Amino acid sequence: MLPLAACGEGEGEEPLQFWNLLSGDDGRFMQQIVADYNATDPEIPVSFQPAPRDDMYMRMYSVARAGADIPDVVLVHNLAIAELASNEILTPIEPLLEMESGLTAENYLEPAWQAGEYDGAQWAVPLDLHGLVTYYNDELLEDLDLEHILDDDLVTVEEIMDLEGQLPEGVYATTTFFAPLLVYNWQYNIGEGVGDGAEDIDFSAEPYVQALEAIQGMQEAGLMAPEDADSAQVFRSGRALFHPSGTWEISGHDDVEGFSWDLTHSMQIDPVNAVNHFESHAFVQMADDDRDPERDRAVADFLEFVRTHSLGWAEAGQIVASRDTFDSEAYQDHPQSFFTRPENEELLVTDNFEYAPYVGEAIWDETPNVAFGRHSIEQAVERMNETTRARIEMVEAP
């Protein structure tokens, strides 16, 4: 595939190799930013190189072992940073920060910047925050006289449970697919998060059990859409009041003619300690003994351009990390600007725990089993503990 950014590169320096995991629909928005940067006629243009997430990470390990064909800059998920850094795949990003004064913590959302910190060093420059929000069908809420649920902009499990027996046949309080992410996020709402070390992981702890009980309770009360239903379609067809899903669905909802929707905070168990847990796409550099300062300077220039020209990335439904963008008047037209309002910014949290991906995968595997009666909570947490500990032991083995 010919990268869009390769057009018009001429015979100068070899373009910066920009690896990224934007192989889906969101890739076109970053392609446009790259094209806009190249249109400024930089000394070294950028070549946009997307790949599926798992393929890209495998390729990073492959070129690191070979010590050749290392890209100039890579866009990763923040939850991969700790593992990549601990395996010496990455190099700290501080040299780039020294080259460009705009690449500083003060110019980004604090949790997005912190998502790139690990083991006392800064490994990444953030692009965005993205994750689970609560979409709602405002016309359906009005028709059923339930607008009061959103008086405080929060939807709680208790409020969902109060709807038992009150909804028309075929209408659900909430969709199902992202229930595992609710369980993960609730660890920050009713617990202390998913941990800072392997010793902190215990799925039999009360916050995990309480979160699984909440999902189980909503399903058993008939308030969740069927497991095999397309959650986005259920919501867009007017058969669900609420739809926990990612910010990346914003453009898809907009494409449905006549569909009236909005969004608010992620669903909570404890409204007093409301939080919105998000992940981040972030720019990193791989360790390279042959790093070229001139090319690094070009990378810094590109990242600064992205910082000051990332309004287009908001079109992908992401919460842009750059203050230059999210403080702008134009950004306020995007639904996700809700999360960077002053009163909501303080509710944003991220993590970069090395084993967070293992925790997330265990929750993802077992939450549907609990919700739909295939495993008891006791069976599920035992399986989650066993599989996660086995994976950690394998990684930590000498």
C-alpha positions in Angstrom: 0.0 0.0 0.0 1.3 3.4 -0.9 1.1 5.6 2.2 -0.9 8.8 1.6 2.0 10.8 3.0 4.5 9.5 0.5 3.0 11.5 -2.3 5.2 14.4 -3.4 8.1 13.5 -1.2 10.7 14.2 -3.9 14.3 13.1 -3.8 15.4 14.6 -0.4 15.8 12.9 2.9 14.1 9.5 3.4 10.7 10.3 5.0 10.2 9.7 8.7 8.8 6.3 9.3 5.7 6.8 11.4 4.4 3.4 12.6 1.0 3.4 14.1 -1.9 1.2 15.0 -4.5 3.3 13.2 -5.5 0.6 10.6 -9.2 1.2 11.1 -11.5 4.1 10.2 -9.7 6.5 12.5 -6.6 6.2 10.4 -8.0 8.6 7.8 -8.1 11.4 10.3 -4.4 11.0 11.2 -3.5 10.5 7.5 -5.0 14.0 6.9 -2.9 15.5 9.7 0.2 13.9 8.2 -0.7 15.2 4.7 -1.3 18.7 6.2 2.2 18.5 7.8 3.8 17.4 4.6 2.1 20.3 2.7 4.2 22.7 4.9 7.2 21.4 3.0 9.3 20.2 5.9 12.9 19.2 5.4 12.0 15.6 6.2 8.4 14.6 5.4 6.5 11.9 7.2 5.4 8.5 5.9 2.2 7.2 7.5 2.6 3.4 8.1 -0.5 1.9 9.8 -0.8 -1.7 10.9 -3.2 -3.7 13.1 -2.3 -3.4 16.8 -0.9 -6.9 17.5 0.9 -6.9 14.2 2.6 -3.6 15.0 3.8 -4.7 18.4 5.1 -7.9 17.1 7.0 -6.0 14.4 8.5 -3.7 17.0 9.9 -6.6 18.9 11.2 -8.1 15.6 13.1 -5.0 14.4 14.4 -4.4 18.0 16.0 -7.9 18.0 17.4 -7.4 14.5 18.7 -3.9 15.3 17.6 -2.6 11.8 14.7 -0.9 10.1 13.7 0.9 13.3 11.0 3.5 12.7 11.5 7.1 13.7 8.3 7.4 15.7 5.5 5.1 16.8 2.0 5.6 18.0 1.1 3.1 20.7 -1.5 2.6 23.5 -0.3 3.9 26.8 -0.9 0.5 28.4 1.8 -1.0 26.2 4.4 1.5 27.4 5.5 -0.1 30.6 6.0 -3.5 29.0 7.8 -2.1 26.0 10.0 0.1 28.2 10.9 -2.7 30.7 11.9 -4.9 27.8 14.2 -2.1 26.5 12.2 -1.7 23.3 11.7 2.0 23.9 13.9 4.9 24.7 12.8 7.9 27.0 11.4 10.8 25.0 13.2 13.5 27.0 15.7 14.4 24.2 12.7 15.3 21.9 11.2 17.4 24.6 14.5 19.4 24.8 14.4 20.1 21.1 10.9 21.6 21.1 9.6 23.9 23.9 6.0 23.2 23.0 6.3 19.6 24.0 5.8 20.1 27.7 3.4 18.8 30.3 1.7 22.1 30.7 0.5 22.0 27.1 -1.4 18.7 27.5 -4.1 17.2 29.6 -2.4 16.1 32.9 -3.7 12.5 32.9 -2.7 12.0 29.3 0.8 13.2 30.0 1.1 11.1 33.1 0.1 8.0 31.0 3.5 8.3 29.3 5.4 8.2 32.6 7.0 5.0 33.8 9.8 4.2 36.2 10.8 7.8 36.7 11.1 8.7 33.0 8.9 10.2 30.3 8.4 7.7 27.5 5.7 9.3 25.5 4.0 12.5 24.1 0.2 12.0 24.2 -2.2 12.4 21.3 -5.5 11.8 23.1 -7.6 10.1 25.7 -10.2 7.6 24.7 -12.4 5.1 26.4 -15.8 4.3 27.8 -18.5 6.9 28.0 -22.3 6.6 28.5 -24.3 7.5 25.4 -28.0 8.1 25.9 -31.1 8.4 23.8 -32.5 11.8 24.9 -35.8 11.4 23.0 -36.5 8.0 24.6 -35.6 9.3 28.0 -38.1 12.2 27.5 -40.8 9.9 26.1 -40.5 7.7 29.2 -40.3 10.7 31.6 -36.8 9.6 32.8 -34.8 12.7 32.1 -34.3 13.1 35.9 -31.7 10.3 35.8 -29.3 12.8 34.2 -30.0 15.7 36.5 -26.4 15.3 37.8 -24.9 14.1 34.5 -24.3 10.7 36.1 -25.9 7.4 35.5 -25.5 4.9 38.4 -26.1 1.2 38.7 -28.7 1.9 41.3 -30.6 4.2 38.9 -30.5 1.4 36.3 -31.8 -1.1 38.8 -34.7 1.2 39.7 -35.9 0.8 36.1 -36.7 -2.9 36.6 -40.3 -3.6 35.4 -40.7 0.0 34.2 -39.6 -0.2 30.5 -41.7 -1.1 27.5 -41.2 -4.6 26.1 -38.2 -4.8 23.9 -36.6 -1.7 25.4 -33.5 -2.1 27.6 -31.9 0.1 30.2 -28.4 -0.5 28.8 -26.5 -2.4 26.2 -24.2 -5.3 26.9 -21.0 -5.5 24.9 -18.7 -3.2 27.0 -19.8 -4.5 30.4 -16.2 -5.8 31.0 -14.9 -2.3 30.6 -17.4 -1.1 33.2 -15.9 -3.7 35.6 -12.4 -2.4 34.9 -13.4 1.2 35.2 -15.3 0.6 38.5 -12.0 -0.4 40.1 -11.2 3.3 40.1 -14.7 4.3 41.2 -15.1 1.9 44.2 -11.5 0.8 44.7 -7.9 1.9 44.4 -7.5 1.0 40.7 -6.1 -2.1 39.2 -2.8 -2.0 41.0 0.8 -0.8 40.9 2.5 -4.3 41.1 1.8 -7.9 40.5 1.1 -8.4 44.2 -1.8 -6.0 44.0 -3.8 -8.2 41.6 -6.6 -10.1 43.4 -9.9 -10.6 41.6 -11.5 -11.9 44.8 -11.1 -8.4 46.4 -14.4 -6.6 47.2 -14.3 -4.0 44.4 -14.1 -6.7 41.7 -16.8 -8.8 43.4 -19.0 -5.8 43.8 -18.5 -4.8 40.1 -19.3 -8.3 38.9 -22.4 -8.4 41.1 -23.6 -5.1 39.6 -23.3 -6.5 36.0 -25.0 -9.8 37.1 -27.8 -7.9 38.8 -28.6 -5.7 35.8 -28.7 -8.7 33.5 -30.8 -10.9 35.8 -33.3 -8.0 36.1 -33.7 -8.0 32.4 -32.3 -4.5 32.0 -29.4 -5.4 29.7 -29.8 -6.2 26.0 -29.2 -9.8 24.9 -25.6 -11.0 24.7 -25.8 -11.8 21.0 -27.3 -8.4 20.1 -25.3 -5.8 18.3 -25.1 -3.2 21.1 -24.5 -0.2 18.8 -27.5 -1.3 16.6 -29.7 -1.8 19.7 -28.9 1.7 20.8 -29.2 3.4 17.4 -32.6 1.7 16.8 -34.1 3.2 19.9 -34.1 0.0 22.0 -31.8 1.1 24.8 -31.8 4.1 27.0 -28.1 4.0 27.7 -25.1 2.6 25.8 -21.7 2.2 27.5 -19.2 2.4 24.6 -16.1 4.1 23.4 -15.6 7.7 22.2 -14.8 6.3 18.8 -18.5 5.6 18.1 -19.3 9.3 18.0 -19.1 9.6 14.2 -21.1 6.4 13.8 -24.0 7.8 15.9 -23.9 11.0 13.9 -24.3 9.1 10.7 -27.8 7.8 11.7 -30.3 10.2 10.2 -32.8 11.5 12.7 -31.2 9.8 15.7 -31.0 12.1 18.8 -28.3 11.2 21.3 -25.8 12.7 23.6 -23.2 11.5 26.0 -22.1 11.8 29.6 -19.8 10.3 32.2 -19.1 6.6 32.3 -21.6 4.7 34.4 -20.8 4.7 38.1 -21.5 2.6 41.2 -20.5 5.3 43.6 -21.6 8.7 42.4 -19.7 10.5 45.2 -16.4 9.2 43.7 -17.2 9.6 40.0 -14.3 9.0 37.7 -13.7 8.5 33.9 -11.0 6.0 33.3 -9.5 6.4 29.8 -6.5 5.1 27.8 -4.3 7.2 25.6 -2.7 7.0 22.2 0.8 8.3 22.6 3.9 8.9 20.5 7.1 7.0 21.5 10.5 6.2 20.0 12.2 2.9 19.9 15.7 2.3 21.3 18.2 2.8 18.5 22.0 3.0 18.9 22.2 4.7 15.5 19.7 7.5 16.2 20.2 10.5 13.9 19.8 13.9 15.7 18.6 15.5 12.5 15.8 13.0 12.1 15.0 13.4 15.8 14.7 17.1 15.3 12.3 16.4 12.4 10.2 14.1 14.7 10.0 16.9 17.3 8.8 19.3 14.6 6.1 16.8 13.5 4.9 16.2 17.1 4.7 20.0 17.7 2.7 20.3 14.5 0.3 17.6 15.7 0.0 19.4 19.0 -1.1 22.6 17.4 -3.2 21.0 14.5 -5.0 18.2 16.2 -8.6 19.5 15.8 -9.0 17.0 13.0 -8.3 14.2 15.4 -11.4 15.2 17.3 -13.4 14.2 14.2 -12.3 10.6 15.1 -14.2 10.9 18.4 -11.1 11.2 20.6 -10.5 13.5 23.5 -7.6 15.5 22.1 -4.8 15.8 24.7 -3.4 19.1 23.4 -4.6 22.2 25.4 -4.1 24.2 22.2 -6.9 22.2 20.7 -9.3 21.5 23.5 -9.3 25.0 24.8 -10.3 26.3 21.3 -13.8 27.4 20.5 -14.0 25.0 17.6 -13.4 22.0 19.8 -16.5 22.9 21.9 -18.7 21.7 19.0 -17.5 18.2 19.5 -19.5 16.0 22.0 -16.4 14.8 23.8 -15.5 18.3 24.8 -17.8 17.5 27.7 -14.9 15.7 29.4 -12.5 18.6 29.3 -14.9 21.1 30.8 -13.2 22.5 34.0 -15.6 20.7 36.3 -15.1 17.3 34.5 -11.3 17.4 33.7 -10.5 16.5 37.4 -12.5 13.2 37.0 -10.1 11.9 34.3 -7.8 9.1 35.3 -5.4 6.8 33.4 -2.9 4.2 34.4 0.3 2.7 33.0 0.5 -0.4 35.3 2.7 -3.0 33.5 0.2 -5.8 34.0 -3.0 -3.8 33.4 -3.4 -5.4 30.0 -3.5 -8.8 31.7 -6.1 -7.6 34.2 -8.2 -6.2 31.4 -8.1 -9.4 29.3 -9.1 -11.5 32.3 -12.0 -9.2 33.0 -13.0 -9.2 29.4 -13.0 -13.0 29.3 -15.0 -13.7 32.4 -17.5 -10.8 32.8 -19.9 -12.2 30.1 -19.6 -15.6 31.8 -20.8 -14.2 35.1 -23.4 -12.0 33.5 -25.1 -14.8 31.6 -24.8 -17.5 34.1 -22.0 -19.7 32.7 -19.8 -19.2 35.7 -20.5 -18.1 39.3 -18.6 -15.1 40.6 -16.5 -17.4 42.7 -15.6 -19.6 39.7 -14.8 -16.5 37.6 -12.5 -14.8 40.1 -10.6 -18.1 40.6 -10.1 -18.5 36.9 -9.1 -14.8 36.6 -6.5 -15.1 39.4 -5.1 -18.3 38.0 -4.7 -17.2 34.4 -3.3 -13.8 35.3 -0.8 -15.1 37.8 0.3 -17.7 35.2 0.9 -15.1 32.6 2.9 -12.9 35.0 5.0 -15.8 36.2 5.8 -16.6 32.6 6.9 -13.1 31.9 8.9 -12.7 35.1 10.6 -16.1 34.8 14.4 -15.8 34.3 
